[in-house]
Amino acid sequence: MSGSDGRRPVFLTSGQRTSTTVLLAEAAAGRGMEVRSLADAGALTASAEAAVHWYGGPLAADRISDTLALGLLEPSDGWLAGLPEESTGRRVKLTTLAEAWQARRPVFAKPPSDKSFPAAVYADGSRLPRTGEGVAPDTAVLLSDIVTFAVEYRLFVLDGRVAAGSRYAVYGRLDPAPLDGDVHEPEIRRFANHLLTEERHSLPSAVTVDVGLVRDPDRGGRERWAVVEANMPWFAHSYAARVEDVLDVVLRAAGPRERVTPEDEGFLRAAPRVSR
């Protein structure tokens, strides 16, 4: 695998040795890519003229994206809140921390895409953070009704189809297992295919979509599939998904900006704001 100038494309990571980072780096090396880390001296200058793909956190990505001309795809902050309740299984609202602080009832709150504060159930808005990196009154936050997900799966989506998937949690506890052969696989694929057909224009061509089985004790234990959230593949754990297929999604989602298609341009991660 090499570029038109003969240089090998670079798979650049943040240097954190998570299991997903190690697996993706091994798969990328197997394709002939040059695997580099931000911890390596000279990683940025050595890679400046090669096609660079990224796997790592958004804060580090923001520092290097302009230098390396990265095109980082991510779903819009309001995507989940814009879905019909039949797809989410609960009411979801995109708002700001300033408004969320006024909540007087228990809510589930999370940042739309980054990790500026923990995603969790908060007794009321006063328990949400008021200080910290990335925390400000205008920080975006998703508020939703509290529901119970019996089981949750991560789907790596490429061009509107599920390329790879993995179970990652059972009743909120980490419990990875491959999607292939899972007892729920047929239901998940039906739900995902319908969702991805209906929402084909509202998501980038490479994205992760988490789905789960909601159990509603107030309705006799009724079960239904629902969307948990959508995220950027370049900052997502692969769990037990097939790593080669996950890599395909990551390479599309975080590669050279010049290769981003017109259809994906609206999903490019914006440059960070600079305080003056």
C-alpha positions in Angstrom: 0.0 0.0 0.0 1.6 3.2 -1.1 0.7 6.7 -2.4 1.2 8.1 -5.9 4.6 9.4 -4.8 5.7 6.0 -3.6 5.5 7.0 0.1 3.7 4.7 2.4 0.6 6.2 4.0 0.9 6.8 7.8 -1.4 5.4 10.5 -0.8 7.9 13.3 -2.0 7.2 16.9 -2.0 9.2 20.0 0.4 6.8 21.7 -2.1 5.4 24.2 -1.8 1.6 24.1 -5.4 0.7 24.3 -6.4 -2.7 23.0 -8.1 -1.1 20.0 -5.0 1.0 19.2 -2.8 -2.0 19.2 -5.1 -4.1 17.1 -5.6 -1.3 14.5 -1.9 -0.5 14.4 -1.1 -4.2 13.7 -3.8 -4.4 11.0 -2.5 -1.1 9.4 1.1 -2.4 9.4 -0.2 -5.6 7.8 -1.5 -3.5 4.9 1.9 -1.9 4.5 1.1 1.4 6.3 3.8 3.2 8.3 2.6 3.1 11.9 3.6 6.2 13.9 2.8 7.6 17.3 2.6 11.2 18.5 5.1 10.1 21.2 7.7 9.5 18.5 10.0 12.4 18.1 9.5 14.0 14.7 6.3 12.2 14.0 4.6 15.3 12.6 7.4 16.5 10.3 8.2 13.0 9.2 4.7 12.4 8.1 3.9 15.9 6.7 4.2 14.9 3.0 2.5 11.4 3.3 -1.2 10.6 3.4 -2.0 10.5 7.1 -4.8 8.6 8.9 -5.6 9.2 12.6 -6.8 7.1 15.5 -6.9 8.9 18.9 -8.7 11.5 20.9 -10.3 14.7 19.7 -8.2 17.0 21.7 -5.0 15.7 20.2 -6.6 15.5 16.8 -7.5 19.2 17.1 -3.8 20.1 17.7 -2.6 18.3 14.6 -5.5 18.3 12.1 -4.4 21.5 10.3 -0.8 20.6 10.2 -1.4 17.2 8.7 -4.5 18.3 6.6 -6.7 15.7 8.2 -10.3 15.3 7.3 -12.0 14.1 10.5 -15.6 13.0 10.1 -18.1 13.0 12.9 -21.9 13.0 13.2 -23.6 16.3 14.1 -24.1 17.1 17.7 -27.9 17.2 17.2 -28.2 13.9 15.3 -29.5 11.8 18.2 -31.9 14.5 19.3 -33.3 14.8 15.8 -34.3 11.2 15.5 -37.9 10.2 16.1 -38.7 8.7 19.5 -39.5 5.4 17.9 -35.8 5.2 17.0 -34.4 6.4 20.3 -36.8 4.8 22.7 -36.8 7.9 24.8 -37.0 11.7 24.6 -33.6 13.3 23.8 -32.8 17.0 23.8 -29.7 18.9 22.6 -29.0 21.9 24.8 -26.3 23.7 26.6 -24.8 23.2 30.0 -26.2 26.5 31.1 -29.7 25.3 30.5 -29.0 21.8 31.8 -27.9 23.2 35.1 -31.5 24.3 35.6 -32.9 20.7 35.4 -34.9 19.8 38.5 -35.3 16.1 37.8 -33.0 13.1 37.3 -31.6 13.0 33.7 -29.1 11.2 31.7 -26.6 13.7 30.4 -23.6 13.3 28.1 -21.5 15.4 25.7 -22.5 14.8 22.1 -19.1 13.5 21.0 -16.1 14.3 23.2 -15.4 13.4 26.8 -15.5 16.8 28.5 -17.6 15.3 31.3 -18.8 11.8 32.3 -21.9 10.5 30.6 -24.1 9.5 33.5 -27.4 9.8 35.3 -27.5 13.0 37.3 -29.9 13.5 40.2 -30.6 17.0 38.8 -28.9 19.7 36.8 -27.0 21.1 39.8 -24.8 17.9 39.8 -23.5 18.5 36.3 -19.9 19.9 36.2 -19.3 23.6 36.1 -15.5 23.6 35.7 -13.0 21.6 33.7 -11.4 21.4 30.2 -14.1 21.9 27.6 -16.7 22.8 30.2 -18.4 26.1 29.8 -22.0 27.5 29.9 -22.3 27.1 26.1 -20.9 23.5 26.1 -23.3 21.3 24.1 -25.0 18.5 26.1 -27.5 15.8 25.3 -30.2 15.3 27.9 -32.4 12.2 27.8 -35.0 10.3 29.7 -33.5 7.5 31.8 -34.0 4.1 30.3 -32.6 0.6 30.9 -30.6 -0.9 28.1 -30.5 -4.7 28.6 -27.7 -5.1 26.0 -25.8 -2.7 23.8 -23.9 -3.1 20.5 -21.4 -1.0 18.6 -21.9 -0.9 14.8 -19.1 0.3 12.5 -20.9 1.7 9.5 -19.4 2.3 6.1 -21.4 3.7 3.1 -24.7 3.1 4.9 -24.1 -0.6 5.8 -22.9 -2.3 8.9 -19.2 -3.3 8.2 -18.5 -4.7 11.6 -20.1 -4.9 15.0 -19.7 -6.1 18.6 -21.7 -6.4 21.8 -20.1 -4.2 24.4 -22.3 -4.2 27.5 -25.0 -6.1 29.3 -27.1 -4.1 31.7 -24.4 -1.5 31.7 -21.5 -3.9 32.5 -18.7 -4.3 30.0 -19.2 -7.7 28.2 -17.8 -7.7 24.7 -18.7 -10.4 22.2 -18.8 -10.6 18.3 -21.9 -9.5 16.6 -21.6 -12.4 14.1 -23.5 -15.3 15.5 -25.0 -13.4 18.4 -28.6 -14.4 19.3 -29.8 -10.8 18.5 -27.8 -10.4 15.3 -30.9 -10.7 12.9 -32.9 -8.2 14.9 -30.0 -5.8 15.1 -29.3 -5.9 11.4 -33.0 -5.4 10.6 -33.2 -2.4 12.9 -29.8 -1.0 11.7 -30.7 -1.4 8.0 -34.0 0.4 8.5 -32.3 3.2 10.5 -29.4 3.6 8.0 -31.8 3.7 5.1 -34.0 6.4 6.7 -31.1 8.4 7.9 -28.7 7.9 5.0 -28.2 11.6 4.5 -27.9 12.6 8.1 -24.7 10.6 8.9 -21.2 10.7 7.4 -20.1 7.8 5.2 -18.0 6.3 8.1 -19.4 6.4 11.6 -20.2 4.3 14.6 -23.7 3.8 15.8 -24.5 2.2 19.1 -27.8 0.5 19.5 -29.4 -1.3 22.4 -32.4 -3.3 23.6 -34.6 -1.1 25.9 -36.6 -2.9 28.5 -39.5 -0.8 29.8 -40.6 -2.0 33.3 -43.6 0.5 33.2 -45.0 -1.3 30.2 -44.8 -4.9 31.4 -41.2 -5.3 30.4 -41.8 -4.3 26.8 -38.6 -4.6 24.7 -37.6 -2.5 21.7 -34.4 -1.7 19.8 -33.2 1.8 20.0 -30.3 4.0 19.1 -27.9 4.7 22.0 -25.7 7.3 20.2 -23.5 7.9 17.2 -19.8 8.7 17.3 -16.6 9.1 15.3 -14.9 5.8 14.5 -11.4 7.3 15.0 -12.1 7.5 18.8 -14.1 4.4 19.3 -13.2 1.1 20.9 -13.6 -1.9 18.6 -14.4 -4.4 21.4 -14.9 -7.8 19.7 -15.6 -6.5 16.1 -13.5 -7.7 13.2 -10.5 -5.4 13.3 -9.8 -5.4 9.5 -13.4 -4.2 8.9 -13.1 -1.7 11.7 -9.9 -0.3 10.1 -11.7 0.3 6.8 -14.2 2.5 8.7 -11.5 4.3 10.6 -9.3 5.0 7.5 -12.3 6.6 5.8 -13.4 8.6 8.8 -9.9 10.1 9.6 -7.8 10.5 6.5 -6.5 13.2 4.1 -8.8 16.1 3.9 -8.4 16.3 0.1 -10.0 12.9 -0.2 -13.2 13.9 1.6 -16.2 13.6 -0.7 -18.6 16.5 -1.2 -21.3 14.4 0.5 -19.0 14.2 3.6 -17.9 17.8 3.7 -20.8 18.8 6.0 -19.5 16.3 8.6 -16.0 17.5 8.9 -14.9 18.3 12.4 -14.6 22.0 12.8 -11.4 23.7 13.8 -11.2 24.4 17.5 -12.0 27.8 18.8 -9.0 29.8 20.0 -9.4 32.1 23.0 -7.8 35.5 22.7 
